[in-house]
């Protein structure tokens, strides 16, 4: 999430953050307005940092797997946002087979796709178009994986003139799960609309953590506010589930790609 010319711009990870933790999403927005709030972010968890590194290694290893299978892989270079977006479009126009870390931009969303994979099917590019593939450490599919990739598919549609029919998640055991975009796209659109409306509201007040099920990287702040409210969750002694901790670890993964 970033603020440019008094307008918020987002990544697919911001959308998923809102889906799971509206409180964390609102705090990320407030931090852009008041950088002093960064002091309230949870300290880095060594375990989550380790998971993040494993996630990056998984992505790198899969890149090598694709090369070993005989695929032509274009590994994009770091540059300015505009240069990376232009380089990605140029590579797509040239029909490169697989593009790693392609930078996609449309309106208020932008982000790095792990892999853009060329497939048959007419588009504005020619007799082919691209699908997005993403690596995940988890060995099981999680609903938000598909929603995140639908956001990339939406950006791809604006660039190549056709929405990809499929998205692929490469799980931690290297199993490739191919999913139909149509199965998830209506929900994605609804979530995207609610997300933009949420962040377009002019509200400088800190959000209420009681409205969220999880708190991302703002857990300590949320718990302190709930304690001050004498919220029932304090009595129940609720703790983050392992799945919620895994989602929190994704913040560190996005730091590598700038998808935040």
ROKOL-382535 format. One record per residue: chain; residue number from 1; x, z, y of N, C-alpha, C in turn. Coordinates in nm, 2 decimals, always signed. Example, Ala and Ser with C-alpha at 12.3 -4.5 7.8 and 13.67 -1.06 7.14 Angstrom:
R;A;1;+1.32;+0.78;-0.57;+1.23;+0.78;-0.45;+1.32;+0.78;-0.33 $
R;A;2;+1.28;+0.71;-0.22;+1.37;+0.71;-0.11;+1.29;+0.79;+0.00 $
// end
This chain:
R;A;1;+0.09;+0.00;-0.12;+0.00;+0.00;+0.00;+0.09;+0.00;+0.12 $
R;A;2;+0.06;-0.08;+0.22;+0.13;-0.09;+0.34;+0.04;-0.12;+0.46 $
R;A;3;+0.09;-0.08;+0.58;+0.01;-0.11;+0.70;+0.09;-0.21;+0.78 $
R;A;4;+0.02;-0.32;+0.81;+0.08;-0.43;+0.89;-0.02;-0.47;+1.00 $
R;A;5;+0.03;-0.47;+1.12;-0.06;-0.51;+1.24;-0.19;-0.43;+1.23 $
R;A;6;-0.19;-0.30;+1.20;-0.30;-0.21;+1.20;-0.40;-0.25;+1.09 $
R;A;7;-0.36;-0.33;+0.99;-0.44;-0.36;+0.88;-0.38;-0.33;+0.75 $
R;A;8;-0.45;-0.27;+0.66;-0.40;-0.22;+0.53;-0.39;-0.34;+0.43 $
R;A;9;-0.28;-0.34;+0.36;-0.25;-0.44;+0.25;-0.22;-0.37;+0.12 $
R;A;10;-0.26;-0.43;+0.01;-0.26;-0.36;-0.11;-0.20;-0.44;-0.23 $
R;A;11;-0.17;-0.37;-0.34;-0.12;-0.43;-0.46;-0.22;-0.40;-0.57 $
R;A;12;-0.21;-0.46;-0.68;-0.30;-0.43;-0.80;-0.29;-0.29;-0.84 $
R;A;13;-0.17;-0.23;-0.83;-0.16;-0.09;-0.87;-0.23;+0.00;-0.77 $
R;A;14;-0.25;-0.03;-0.65;-0.33;+0.05;-0.56;-0.48;+0.05;-0.60 $
R;A;15;-0.52;-0.06;-0.65;-0.66;-0.07;-0.70;-0.68;+0.02;-0.82 $
R;A;16;-0.58;+0.02;-0.91;-0.59;+0.11;-1.03;-0.58;+0.25;-0.99 $
R;A;17;-0.50;+0.28;-0.89;-0.49;+0.42;-0.84;-0.62;+0.47;-0.79 $
R;A;18;-0.69;+0.38;-0.72;-0.83;+0.42;-0.67;-0.92;+0.44;-0.78 $
R;A;19;-0.92;+0.35;-0.88;-1.01;+0.35;-1.00;-1.00;+0.49;-1.07 $
R;A;20;-0.88;+0.54;-1.08;-0.85;+0.67;-1.15;-0.85;+0.79;-1.06 $
R;A;21;-0.81;+0.77;-0.94;-0.79;+0.89;-0.85;-0.81;+0.86;-0.71 $
R;A;22;-0.94;+0.85;-0.67;-0.97;+0.82;-0.52;-0.89;+0.92;-0.43 $
R;A;23;-0.88;+1.04;-0.47;-0.80;+1.14;-0.38;-0.66;+1.09;-0.35 $
R;A;24;-0.59;+1.05;-0.46;-0.46;+1.00;-0.45;-0.45;+0.87;-0.36 $
R;A;25;-0.55;+0.79;-0.38;-0.56;+0.66;-0.31;-0.57;+0.69;-0.16 $
R;A;26;-0.66;+0.78;-0.13;-0.68;+0.82;+0.01;-0.56;+0.89;+0.07 $
R;A;27;-0.49;+0.97;+0.00;-0.37;+1.03;+0.05;-0.26;+0.93;+0.07 $
R;A;28;-0.25;+0.83;-0.01;-0.15;+0.72;+0.01;-0.18;+0.65;+0.15 $
R;A;29;-0.31;+0.63;+0.17;-0.35;+0.57;+0.30;-0.31;+0.66;+0.42 $
R;A;30;-0.34;+0.79;+0.40;-0.32;+0.89;+0.51;-0.17;+0.90;+0.54 $
R;A;31;-0.08;+0.88;+0.44;+0.06;+0.89;+0.45;+0.11;+0.78;+0.54 $
R;A;32;+0.05;+0.66;+0.54;+0.09;+0.55;+0.62;+0.06;+0.58;+0.77 $
R;A;33;-0.04;+0.66;+0.79;-0.08;+0.71;+0.93;+0.01;+0.82;+0.97 $
R;A;34;+0.03;+0.92;+0.88;+0.11;+1.03;+0.91;+0.22;+1.05;+0.81 $
R;A;35;+0.34;+0.99;+0.83;+0.45;+1.00;+0.73;+0.49;+1.14;+0.70 $
R;A;36;+0.46;+1.24;+0.78;+0.50;+1.38;+0.75;+0.43;+1.42;+0.62 $
R;A;37;+0.32;+1.36;+0.58;+0.25;+1.40;+0.46;+0.33;+1.37;+0.33 $
R;A;38;+0.43;+1.29;+0.34;+0.52;+1.26;+0.23;+0.58;+1.38;+0.17 $
R;A;39;+0.60;+1.48;+0.25;+0.66;+1.61;+0.21;+0.57;+1.68;+0.10 $
R;A;40;+0.44;+1.64;+0.10;+0.35;+1.70;+0.00;+0.34;+1.63;-0.13 $
R;A;41;+0.41;+1.52;-0.15;+0.41;+1.45;-0.27;+0.48;+1.53;-0.38 $
R;A;42;+0.42;+1.53;-0.50;+0.48;+1.61;-0.61;+0.63;+1.57;-0.63 $
R;A;43;+0.71;+1.67;-0.67;+0.85;+1.64;-0.70;+0.86;+1.54;-0.82 $
R;A;44;+0.96;+1.46;-0.83;+0.97;+1.37;-0.94;+0.98;+1.45;-1.07 $
R;A;45;+0.90;+1.41;-1.17;+0.91;+1.47;-1.30;+1.01;+1.40;-1.38 $
R;A;46;+1.11;+1.47;-1.44;+1.22;+1.40;-1.52;+1.16;+1.32;-1.63 $
R;A;47;+1.05;+1.38;-1.70;+0.99;+1.31;-1.81;+0.93;+1.18;-1.77 $
R;A;48;+0.86;+1.18;-1.66;+0.79;+1.06;-1.61;+0.90;+0.96;-1.57 $
R;A;49;+1.00;+1.01;-1.51;+1.11;+0.92;-1.46;+1.17;+0.85;-1.59 $
R;A;50;+1.19;+0.93;-1.69;+1.24;+0.87;-1.82;+1.15;+0.77;-1.88 $
R;A;51;+1.02;+0.79;-1.87;+0.92;+0.70;-1.92;+0.93;+0.57;-1.84 $
R;A;52;+0.95;+0.59;-1.71;+0.96;+0.47;-1.62;+1.07;+0.38;-1.66 $
R;A;53;+1.19;+0.44;-1.69;+1.31;+0.37;-1.73;+1.28;+0.30;-1.86 $
R;A;54;+1.21;+0.36;-1.95;+1.18;+0.30;-2.08;+1.09;+0.18;-2.06 $
R;A;55;+0.99;+0.19;-1.96;+0.91;+0.08;-1.93;+0.98;-0.04;-1.88 $
R;A;56;+1.08;-0.01;-1.79;+1.16;-0.12;-1.74;+1.24;-0.19;-1.85 $
R;A;57;+1.30;-0.10;-1.94;+1.37;-0.16;-2.05;+1.29;-0.24;-2.15 $
R;A;58;+1.16;-0.20;-2.16;+1.07;-0.28;-2.25;+1.04;-0.41;-2.19 $
R;A;59;+1.03;-0.42;-2.06;+1.01;-0.55;-1.99;+1.13;-0.64;-2.00 $
R;A;60;+1.25;-0.58;-1.98;+1.37;-0.66;-2.00;+1.39;-0.71;-2.14 $
R;A;61;+1.36;-0.62;-2.24;+1.38;-0.66;-2.38;+1.28;-0.77;-2.42 $
R;A;62;+1.16;-0.77;-2.36;+1.06;-0.87;-2.39;+1.11;-1.00;-2.33 $
R;A;63;+1.17;-1.00;-2.21;+1.23;-1.12;-2.15;+1.33;-1.18;-2.25 $
R;A;64;+1.41;-1.10;-2.31;+1.51;-1.15;-2.40;+1.45;-1.20;-2.53 $
R;A;65;+1.34;-1.14;-2.57;+1.26;-1.19;-2.69;+1.21;-1.33;-2.66 $
R;A;66;+1.16;-1.35;-2.54;+1.10;-1.49;-2.51;+1.22;-1.59;-2.51 $
R;A;67;+1.33;-1.55;-2.46;+1.44;-1.65;-2.46;+1.49;-1.68;-2.60 $
R;A;68;+1.49;-1.57;-2.69;+1.53;-1.59;-2.83;+1.43;-1.68;-2.90 $
R;A;69;+1.31;-1.68;-2.86;+1.20;-1.77;-2.92;+1.22;-1.91;-2.87 $
R;A;70;+1.31;-1.94;-2.78;+1.33;-2.07;-2.73;+1.26;-2.11;-2.61 $
R;A;71;+1.20;-2.01;-2.54;+1.12;-2.04;-2.42;+1.22;-2.05;-2.30 $
R;A;72;+1.19;-2.13;-2.20;+1.26;-2.14;-2.08;+1.21;-2.04;-1.98 $
R;A;73;+1.29;-1.95;-1.95;+1.25;-1.84;-1.86;+1.32;-1.84;-1.72 $
R;A;74;+1.24;-1.85;-1.62;+1.30;-1.85;-1.48;+1.29;-1.71;-1.43 $
R;A;75;+1.41;-1.65;-1.41;+1.41;-1.51;-1.35;+1.43;-1.52;-1.20 $
R;A;76;+1.33;-1.48;-1.13;+1.33;-1.50;-0.98;+1.42;-1.40;-0.92 $
R;A;77;+1.47;-1.44;-0.80;+1.57;-1.35;-0.73;+1.50;-1.28;-0.62 $
R;A;78;+1.56;-1.16;-0.58;+1.50;-1.08;-0.47;+1.54;-1.15;-0.33 $
R;A;79;+1.44;-1.15;-0.25;+1.45;-1.20;-0.11;+1.34;-1.14;-0.02 $
R;A;80;+1.31;-1.20;+0.09;+1.20;-1.15;+0.17;+1.07;-1.18;+0.10 $
R;A;81;+0.97;-1.11;+0.14;+0.84;-1.13;+0.08;+0.79;-1.28;+0.09 $
R;A;82;+0.81;-1.33;+0.21;+0.77;-1.47;+0.23;+0.85;-1.57;+0.14 $
R;A;83;+0.98;-1.54;+0.13;+1.07;-1.63;+0.05;+1.03;-1.62;-0.10 $
R;A;84;+1.00;-1.50;-0.15;+0.96;-1.48;-0.29;+0.83;-1.54;-0.32 $
R;A;85;+0.73;-1.53;-0.23;+0.60;-1.60;-0.25;+0.62;-1.75;-0.25 $
R;A;86;+0.70;-1.80;-0.16;+0.72;-1.95;-0.16;+0.80;-2.00;-0.28 $
R;A;87;+0.89;-1.92;-0.33;+0.97;-1.95;-0.45;+0.88;-1.95;-0.57 $
R;A;88;+0.79;-1.86;-0.58;+0.69;-1.85;-0.69;+0.60;-1.97;-0.69 $
R;A;89;+0.55;-2.01;-0.58;+0.46;-2.13;-0.57;+0.54;-2.25;-0.61 $
R;A;90;+0.66;-2.26;-0.56;+0.75;-2.38;-0.59;+0.77;-2.39;-0.74 $
R;A;91;+0.80;-2.28;-0.80;+0.83;-2.28;-0.95;+0.70;-2.32;-1.02 $
R;A;92;+0.59;-2.27;-0.98;+0.46;-2.31;-1.04;+0.44;-2.46;-1.02 $
R;A;93;+0.46;-2.51;-0.91;+0.45;-2.66;-0.88;+0.54;-2.74;-0.96 $
R;A;94;+0.66;-2.69;-0.99;+0.76;-2.76;-1.07;+0.72;-2.75;-1.22 $
R;A;95;+0.63;-2.66;-1.26;+0.59;-2.65;-1.40;+0.68;-2.57;-1.48 $
R;A;96;+0.75;-2.47;-1.43;+0.84;-2.39;-1.51;+0.76;-2.32;-1.62 $
R;A;97;+0.82;-2.31;-1.74;+0.75;-2.26;-1.85;+0.70;-2.11;-1.84 $
R;A;98;+0.80;-2.03;-1.80;+0.77;-1.88;-1.78;+0.85;-1.84;-1.66 $
R;A;99;+0.78;-1.77;-1.57;+0.84;-1.72;-1.45;+0.83;-1.56;-1.45 $
R;A;100;+0.94;-1.50;-1.44;+0.94;-1.35;-1.44;+0.94;-1.30;-1.30 $
R;A;101;+0.86;-1.19;-1.28;+0.85;-1.13;-1.15;+0.81;-1.22;-1.03 $
R;A;102;+0.71;-1.31;-1.07;+0.66;-1.40;-0.96;+0.58;-1.32;-0.86 $
R;A;103;+0.60;-1.35;-0.73;+0.53;-1.28;-0.63;+0.41;-1.35;-0.59 $
R;A;104;+0.29;-1.29;-0.61;+0.16;-1.35;-0.58;+0.10;-1.29;-0.45 $
R;A;105;+0.04;-1.37;-0.37;-0.02;-1.32;-0.24;-0.15;-1.39;-0.22 $
R;A;106;-0.25;-1.31;-0.19;-0.38;-1.37;-0.14;-0.45;-1.27;-0.06 $
R;A;107;-0.48;-1.31;+0.07;-0.55;-1.22;+0.16;-0.48;-1.08;+0.17 $
R;A;108;-0.55;-0.98;+0.13;-0.49;-0.84;+0.15;-0.42;-0.79;+0.02 $
R;A;109;-0.41;-0.87;-0.08;-0.35;-0.82;-0.20;-0.22;-0.90;-0.23 $
R;A;110;-0.12;-0.83;-0.28;+0.00;-0.90;-0.32;+0.07;-0.81;-0.43 $
R;A;111;+0.15;-0.88;-0.51;+0.23;-0.80;-0.61;+0.31;-0.89;-0.70 $
R;A;112;+0.40;-0.82;-0.77;+0.49;-0.89;-0.87;+0.42;-0.89;-1.01 $
R;A;113;+0.40;-1.01;-1.06;+0.35;-1.02;-1.20;+0.47;-1.02;-1.30 $
R;A;114;+0.46;-0.94;-1.40;+0.58;-0.94;-1.50;+0.61;-1.08;-1.54 $
R;A;115;+0.51;-1.15;-1.59;+0.54;-1.29;-1.64;+0.42;-1.38;-1.61 $
R;A;116;+0.45;-1.50;-1.55;+0.36;-1.60;-1.54;+0.39;-1.71;-1.64 $
R;A;117;+0.29;-1.73;-1.73;+0.32;-1.82;-1.85;+0.23;-1.95;-1.84 $
R;A;118;+0.30;-2.06;-1.85;+0.24;-2.19;-1.84;+0.16;-2.22;-1.96 $
R;A;119;+0.03;-2.27;-1.94;-0.06;-2.30;-2.05;-0.13;-2.44;-2.02 $
R;A;120;-0.18;-2.51;-2.12;-0.25;-2.63;-2.10;-0.38;-2.61;-2.03 $
R;A;121;-0.42;-2.70;-1.95;-0.55;-2.69;-1.88;-0.54;-2.73;-1.73 $
R;A;122;-0.62;-2.83;-1.69;-0.61;-2.88;-1.56;-0.63;-2.78;-1.45 $
R;A;123;-0.55;-2.80;-1.34;-0.56;-2.71;-1.22;-0.51;-2.79;-1.10 $
R;A;124;-0.50;-2.73;-0.99;-0.45;-2.79;-0.87;-0.30;-2.83;-0.89 $
R;A;125;-0.24;-2.77;-0.99;-0.10;-2.80;-1.01;-0.07;-2.92;-1.10 $
R;A;126;-0.17;-2.96;-1.17;-0.16;-3.08;-1.27;-0.24;-3.05;-1.39 $
R;A;127;-0.18;-3.09;-1.51;-0.26;-3.07;-1.63;-0.22;-2.94;-1.70 $
R;A;128;-0.18;-2.84;-1.62;-0.15;-2.71;-1.67;-0.19;-2.61;-1.56 $
R;A;129;-0.18;-2.48;-1.61;-0.20;-2.37;-1.51;-0.13;-2.25;-1.57 $
R;A;130;-0.14;-2.14;-1.50;-0.06;-2.02;-1.54;-0.16;-1.90;-1.57 $
R;A;131;-0.11;-1.82;-1.67;-0.17;-1.70;-1.71;-0.07;-1.59;-1.67 $
R;A;132;-0.12;-1.46;-1.66;-0.03;-1.35;-1.63;-0.02;-1.27;-1.76 $
R;A;133;+0.10;-1.23;-1.79;+0.13;-1.14;-1.90;+0.20;-1.01;-1.84 $
R;A;134;+0.17;-0.90;-1.90;+0.23;-0.77;-1.85;+0.27;-0.68;-1.96 $
R;A;135;+0.39;-0.62;-1.95;+0.44;-0.53;-2.05;+0.39;-0.38;-2.02 $
R;A;136;+0.35;-0.31;-2.12;+0.31;-0.17;-2.11;+0.38;-0.09;-2.22 $
R;A;137;+0.42;+0.03;-2.19;+0.48;+0.12;-2.29;+0.38;+0.16;-2.40 $
R;A;138;+0.25;+0.18;-2.36;+0.15;+0.23;-2.45;+0.14;+0.14;-2.57 $
R;A;139;+0.11;+0.20;-2.69;+0.08;+0.11;-2.81;-0.07;+0.09;-2.83 $
R;A;140;-0.15;+0.13;-2.73;-0.29;+0.11;-2.74;-0.34;+0.05;-2.61 $
R;A;141;-0.43;-0.04;-2.61;-0.49;-0.09;-2.49;-0.57;+0.02;-2.41 $
R;A;142;-0.55;+0.01;-2.28;-0.63;+0.10;-2.19;-0.71;+0.02;-2.10 $
R;A;143;-0.83;+0.06;-2.06;-0.92;-0.03;-1.98;-0.85;-0.08;-1.85 $
R;A;144;-0.77;+0.01;-1.79;-0.72;-0.03;-1.66;-0.61;-0.14;-1.67 $
R;A;145;-0.56;-0.16;-1.79;-0.46;-0.27;-1.81;-0.53;-0.40;-1.77 $
R;A;146;-0.65;-0.42;-1.83;-0.72;-0.55;-1.81;-0.76;-0.56;-1.66 $
R;A;147;-0.81;-0.45;-1.60;-0.85;-0.46;-1.46;-0.73;-0.50;-1.37 $
R;A;148;-0.62;-0.44;-1.39;-0.50;-0.47;-1.31;-0.46;-0.61;-1.32 $
R;A;149;-0.47;-0.67;-1.45;-0.43;-0.81;-1.47;-0.54;-0.90;-1.41 $
R;A;150;-0.66;-0.86;-1.40;-0.77;-0.94;-1.34;-0.74;-0.96;-1.19 $
R;A;151;-0.67;-0.86;-1.13;-0.64;-0.87;-0.99;-0.53;-0.98;-0.97 $
R;A;152;-0.44;-0.98;-1.06;-0.34;-1.09;-1.06;-0.40;-1.23;-1.09 $
R;A;153;-0.50;-1.23;-1.18;-0.57;-1.35;-1.22;-0.64;-1.40;-1.10 $
R;A;154;-0.70;-1.31;-1.02;-0.77;-1.35;-0.90;-0.68;-1.41;-0.80 $
R;A;155;-0.56;-1.36;-0.78;-0.47;-1.42;-0.69;-0.42;-1.55;-0.74 $
R;A;156;-0.40;-1.56;-0.87;-0.36;-1.69;-0.93;-0.46;-1.80;-0.91 $
R;A;157;-0.59;-1.76;-0.92;-0.69;-1.86;-0.90;-0.68;-1.92;-0.76 $
R;A;158;-0.65;-1.84;-0.66;-0.65;-1.89;-0.52;-0.53;-1.99;-0.50 $
R;A;159;-0.42;-1.97;-0.58;-0.30;-2.05;-0.57;-0.31;-2.18;-0.65 $
R;A;160;-0.36;-2.17;-0.77;-0.36;-2.29;-0.86;-0.50;-2.36;-0.87 $
R;A;161;-0.60;-2.30;-0.81;-0.73;-2.37;-0.80;-0.82;-2.35;-0.92 $
R;A;162;-0.77;-2.27;-1.02;-0.85;-2.24;-1.14;-0.82;-2.10;-1.18 $
R;A;163;-0.92;-2.02;-1.23;-0.90;-1.89;-1.28;-0.85;-1.90;-1.42 $
R;A;164;-0.74;-1.83;-1.46;-0.70;-1.83;-1.60;-0.80;-1.77;-1.69 $
R;A;165;-0.82;-1.83;-1.81;-0.92;-1.78;-1.90;-0.87;-1.65;-1.97 $
R;A;166;-0.74;-1.63;-1.98;-0.69;-1.52;-2.06;-0.58;-1.45;-1.98 $
R;A;167;-0.57;-1.32;-2.02;-0.46;-1.24;-1.97;-0.40;-1.18;-2.10 $
R;A;168;-0.27;-1.14;-2.09;-0.20;-1.09;-2.21;-0.13;-0.96;-2.18 $
R;A;169;-0.15;-0.86;-2.26;-0.08;-0.73;-2.25;+0.02;-0.72;-2.37 $
R;A;170;+0.14;-0.70;-2.34;+0.25;-0.68;-2.44;+0.27;-0.53;-2.45 $
R;A;171;+0.22;-0.47;-2.56;+0.22;-0.33;-2.58;+0.36;-0.28;-2.62 $
R;A;172;+0.38;-0.15;-2.63;+0.51;-0.09;-2.65;+0.57;-0.12;-2.78 $
R;A;173;+0.49;-0.16;-2.88;+0.54;-0.20;-3.01;+0.56;-0.35;-3.02 $
R;A;174;+0.55;-0.42;-2.90;+0.56;-0.57;-2.88;+0.44;-0.65;-2.93 $
R;A;175;+0.34;-0.58;-2.97;+0.21;-0.65;-3.01;+0.16;-0.72;-2.88 $
R;A;176;+0.11;-0.84;-2.89;+0.06;-0.92;-2.78;-0.09;-0.92;-2.79 $
R;A;177;-0.16;-0.86;-2.69;-0.31;-0.85;-2.69;-0.36;-0.95;-2.59 $
R;A;178;-0.42;-1.06;-2.64;-0.48;-1.16;-2.55;-0.62;-1.13;-2.52 $
R;A;179;-0.66;-1.12;-2.39;-0.79;-1.07;-2.35;-0.86;-1.18;-2.27 $
R;A;180;-0.99;-1.19;-2.28;-1.07;-1.28;-2.20;-1.09;-1.23;-2.06 $
R;A;181;-1.05;-1.30;-1.96;-1.07;-1.26;-1.82;-1.22;-1.24;-1.79 $
R;A;182;-1.31;-1.32;-1.84;-1.45;-1.31;-1.81;-1.51;-1.18;-1.86 $
R;A;183;-1.45;-1.12;-1.96;-1.51;-0.99;-2.01;-1.49;-0.88;-1.91 $
R;A;184;-1.40;-0.89;-1.82;-1.37;-0.78;-1.73;-1.38;-0.82;-1.58 $
R;A;185;-1.40;-0.95;-1.55;-1.39;-0.99;-1.41;-1.50;-0.94;-1.32 $
R;A;186;-1.63;-0.93;-1.37;-1.74;-0.88;-1.29;-1.71;-0.73;-1.25 $
R;A;187;-1.66;-0.65;-1.34;-1.63;-0.51;-1.31;-1.51;-0.51;-1.21 $
R;A;188;-1.41;-0.59;-1.23;-1.30;-0.60;-1.13;-1.35;-0.63;-0.99 $
R;A;189;-1.44;-0.73;-0.98;-1.49;-0.76;-0.85;-1.57;-0.65;-0.78 $
R;A;190;-1.65;-0.58;-0.86;-1.72;-0.47;-0.81;-1.63;-0.35;-0.76 $
R;A;191;-1.53;-0.33;-0.84;-1.43;-0.23;-0.81;-1.35;-0.27;-0.68 $
R;A;192;-1.31;-0.39;-0.67;-1.24;-0.44;-0.56;-1.32;-0.42;-0.43 $
R;A;193;-1.45;-0.46;-0.44;-1.54;-0.44;-0.32;-1.55;-0.30;-0.28 $
R;A;194;-1.57;-0.21;-0.37;-1.58;-0.06;-0.34;-1.44;-0.01;-0.28 $
R;A;195;-1.33;-0.06;-0.34;-1.20;-0.02;-0.29;-1.18;-0.06;-0.15 $
R;A;196;-1.21;-0.18;-0.11;-1.18;-0.23;+0.02;-1.28;-0.15;+0.12 $
R;A;197;-1.40;-0.13;+0.08;-1.49;-0.06;+0.17;-1.44;+0.09;+0.19 $
R;A;198;-1.39;+0.15;+0.08;-1.34;+0.28;+0.09;-1.23;+0.29;+0.19 $
R;A;199;-1.13;+0.20;+0.19;-1.02;+0.21;+0.28;-1.04;+0.15;+0.42 $
R;A;200;-1.15;+0.08;+0.43;-1.18;+0.02;+0.56;-1.26;+0.12;+0.65 $
R;A;201;-1.30;+0.23;+0.59;-1.37;+0.33;+0.67;-1.26;+0.40;+0.76 $
R;A;202;-1.30;+0.42;+0.88;-1.21;+0.49;+0.97;-1.23;+0.64;+0.96 $
R;A;203;-1.13;+0.71;+0.89;-1.15;+0.85;+0.86;-1.01;+0.91;+0.86 $
R;A;204;-0.98;+0.99;+0.95;-0.85;+1.06;+0.96;-0.84;+1.19;+0.88 $
R;A;205;-0.96;+1.24;+0.84;-0.96;+1.37;+0.77;-0.91;+1.36;+0.63 $
R;A;206;-0.84;+1.46;+0.58;-0.79;+1.46;+0.44;-0.91;+1.46;+0.35 $
R;A;207;-0.89;+1.39;+0.24;-1.00;+1.37;+0.14;-1.02;+1.50;+0.06 $
R;A;208;-1.14;+1.51;+0.00;-1.17;+1.63;-0.09;-1.13;+1.60;-0.23 $
R;A;209;-1.04;+1.67;-0.29;-0.99;+1.64;-0.43;-1.10;+1.67;-0.53 $
R;A;210;-1.21;+1.74;-0.49;-1.31;+1.77;-0.59;-1.39;+1.64;-0.62 $
R;A;211;-1.37;+1.54;-0.55;-1.44;+1.41;-0.57;-1.36;+1.32;-0.67 $
R;A;212;-1.25;+1.37;-0.72;-1.17;+1.29;-0.82;-1.15;+1.37;-0.95 $
R;A;213;-1.12;+1.29;-1.05;-1.09;+1.35;-1.18;-0.95;+1.37;-1.20 $
R;A;214;-0.86;+1.29;-1.13;-0.72;+1.31;-1.14;-0.66;+1.29;-1.01 $
R;A;215;-0.53;+1.32;-0.99;-0.47;+1.33;-0.86;-0.34;+1.26;-0.84 $
R;A;216;-0.30;+1.18;-0.94;-0.18;+1.10;-0.93;-0.06;+1.19;-0.89 $
R;A;217;+0.01;+1.14;-0.79;+0.14;+1.21;-0.74;+0.11;+1.32;-0.64 $
R;A;218;-0.02;+1.35;-0.62;-0.07;+1.45;-0.53;-0.13;+1.57;-0.59 $
R;A;219;-0.09;+1.60;-0.72;-0.15;+1.70;-0.79;-0.13;+1.84;-0.73 $
R;A;220;-0.01;+1.87;-0.68;+0.01;+2.01;-0.62;-0.08;+2.03;-0.50 $
R;A;221;-0.09;+1.93;-0.41;-0.17;+1.94;-0.30;-0.32;+1.95;-0.34 $
R;A;222;-0.36;+1.87;-0.43;-0.50;+1.88;-0.48;-0.54;+2.02;-0.53 $
R;A;223;-0.45;+2.07;-0.62;-0.47;+2.20;-0.68;-0.48;+2.31;-0.57 $
R;A;224;-0.39;+2.30;-0.47;-0.39;+2.40;-0.36;-0.52;+2.40;-0.28 $
R;A;225;-0.57;+2.28;-0.26;-0.70;+2.26;-0.19;-0.82;+2.31;-0.27 $
R;A;226;-0.81;+2.28;-0.40;-0.92;+2.33;-0.49;-0.92;+2.48;-0.50 $
R;A;227;-0.80;+2.54;-0.50;-0.79;+2.69;-0.51;-0.85;+2.75;-0.38 $
R;A;228;-0.82;+2.69;-0.27;-0.87;+2.74;-0.14;-1.02;+2.73;-0.14 $
R;A;229;-1.08;+2.63;-0.21;-1.22;+2.61;-0.21;-1.29;+2.70;-0.32 $
R;A;230;-1.20;+2.77;-0.40;-1.25;+2.84;-0.51;-1.33;+2.75;-0.60 $
R;A;231;-1.28;+2.63;-0.63;-1.35;+2.53;-0.71;-1.36;+2.57;-0.85 $
R;A;232;-1.46;+2.54;-0.92;-1.48;+2.57;-1.06;-1.37;+2.53;-1.15 $
R;A;233;-1.30;+2.42;-1.12;-1.19;+2.37;-1.20;-1.08;+2.47;-1.21 $
R;A;234;-1.07;+2.56;-1.11;-0.97;+2.66;-1.12;-1.00;+2.77;-1.23 $
R;A;235;-1.13;+2.79;-1.24;-1.17;+2.89;-1.35;-1.15;+2.83;-1.49 $
R;A;236;-1.18;+2.70;-1.50;-1.17;+2.63;-1.62;-1.02;+2.61;-1.66 $
R;A;237;-0.93;+2.62;-1.57;-0.79;+2.60;-1.59;-0.76;+2.46;-1.65 $
R;A;238;-0.82;+2.36;-1.58;-0.81;+2.23;-1.63;-0.67;+2.18;-1.60 $
R;A;239;-0.61;+2.11;-1.70;-0.47;+2.05;-1.68;-0.48;+1.90;-1.70 $
R;A;240;-0.39;+1.82;-1.65;-0.39;+1.68;-1.67;-0.37;+1.65;-1.82 $
R;A;241;-0.44;+1.55;-1.87;-0.43;+1.51;-2.00;-0.30;+1.42;-2.02 $
R;A;242;-0.25;+1.40;-2.14;-0.13;+1.32;-2.16;-0.16;+1.18;-2.10 $
R;A;243;-0.28;+1.13;-2.11;-0.31;+0.99;-2.06;-0.30;+0.99;-1.91 $
R;A;244;-0.35;+1.10;-1.85;-0.34;+1.10;-1.70;-0.19;+1.11;-1.66 $
R;A;245;-0.11;+1.18;-1.73;+0.03;+1.19;-1.70;+0.10;+1.05;-1.72 $
R;A;246;+0.05;+0.97;-1.82;+0.10;+0.84;-1.84;+0.07;+0.75;-1.72 $
R;A;247;-0.05;+0.76;-1.67;-0.09;+0.68;-1.56;-0.01;+0.72;-1.44 $
R;A;248;+0.02;+0.85;-1.42;+0.10;+0.89;-1.31;+0.24;+0.83;-1.31 $
R;A;249;+0.29;+0.81;-1.44;+0.42;+0.75;-1.45;+0.43;+0.61;-1.40 $
R;A;250;+0.32;+0.54;-1.40;+0.32;+0.40;-1.35;+0.36;+0.39;-1.21 $
R;A;251;+0.35;+0.50;-1.13;+0.40;+0.49;-0.99;+0.55;+0.46;-0.99 $
R;A;252;+0.62;+0.52;-1.08;+0.77;+0.49;-1.08;+0.80;+0.35;-1.13 $
R;A;253;+0.72;+0.30;-1.22;+0.74;+0.16;-1.26;+0.72;+0.06;-1.15 $
R;A;254;+0.61;+0.08;-1.07;+0.58;-0.01;-0.96;+0.69;+0.00;-0.85 $
R;A;255;+0.77;+0.11;-0.84;+0.87;+0.12;-0.74;+0.98;+0.01;-0.76 $
R;A;256;+1.00;-0.03;-0.89;+1.10;-0.13;-0.92;+1.06;-0.27;-0.86 $
R;A;257;+0.93;-0.30;-0.88;+0.88;-0.43;-0.84;+0.83;-0.44;-0.70 $
R;A;258;+0.82;-0.33;-0.63;+0.76;-0.33;-0.50;+0.61;-0.34;-0.50 $
R;A;259;+0.55;-0.32;-0.62;+0.41;-0.33;-0.64;+0.34;-0.20;-0.61 $
R;A;260;+0.34;-0.17;-0.48;+0.29;-0.04;-0.44;+0.25;-0.04;-0.29 $
// end
